[in-house]
């Protein structure tokens, strides 16, 4: 068996097409949606991610700005940048690019973000809305995975999904989104992690397996039931090479698998812009 590819590009294109239409409608009433980023330090991978986000903004008509903070500037400089963006009426949503250098407190910084401008959907208020299934910005990588499954016709309702990883940016919110009631949800979700003995016993029973640990090649063919759908949500950089959580040899067992390049990355950016345009739409009277 050779798995079909869950390519993120076509999914992102569809979402960005919808975003561009919404941007045009907003501009027609005098509103130009704006996204901002805060980049702390000079990590090349982070700088590349930020650059791509701004390029995509330009492609769909959003305005965007980037605030750069030196790695040695300290927490006060980061919090000052947050306060600046909270007060800027031209910024509808913004994000703090992760990971932060040593010495910075992301939780404290995130709590300072205006929840209405939370582009990543990670503020405690917005995660609470997700738990309660109330409207609000949703975490972008989980939303991209959900959109990817829908785009390729992978049945979620009633499926057994195993999420490998419990982090607050991917594993936990994804489990909520796939188990919530309604479109894109209604799955039976199991979350496993490093403290779970015989972890592979769980993944081998899954219809859908999602790697969300940030450990290269963690999900191997022996952990996957033949014909399962396998998604690598977590990634790691080794120099300039991107390594997914799912070993590429899993493609010989799975029915669908994300590619090493062009998987969840494009959909994550698309969902970021979708959150931004939704925040701009809330400005309409």
C-alpha angles and dihedrals in degrees: 000000000000114000123233115239124254093210114191097207099078091045092050091047091055093049093045091050089057091045092052091053091051091048090054091051090051093048089052088064094043101266122124110189114230132202125191133191132200114211116190117194129350106282105155095217092050091047089051092051091050092048092052091050091054092046090054091049089057091049093058098035103259121139115231142184134189125211114202121204123187116244090241096048095096137223093295091063091051092049091048089055090050091051090049093054093043088058098042110101091198092062113079096174139000143178141209107232113235143256101047120206119258114286097041124108108218095182091055091046093048092051088057093056117103102249090220089060096044102127094180096050091229102117111117090243092055094044086053089053089052091053090050092042092239123147118273143109112308129210107276105223094048090047090050092052091049091050091047093055091048094047093055094043097248108161112238103170109091094003122130108239123188115198112198104209136034105215120145095239098051123356100047099042092043091054089052095047095049093046097043118107118267140021114007092013142063092104127140101243129197119188116204132180145167094295093057112099117224090013092175090062086068099043093049090061094052129107089201126027122193121192108214105157106093093234114129114245093354094144109066132183091260089063096055131079112230109265096021123138112244126195128184106213096162123068138183131200119226102187103304094338121100114219121194127214090244120074110235090232088071084080088077090063106030127078092217130017137172115247121244089248125031098025121115095344098083093043092051091057091046092053090048089058091045089056089049096052090047089055090050091050089058087065091067115104 
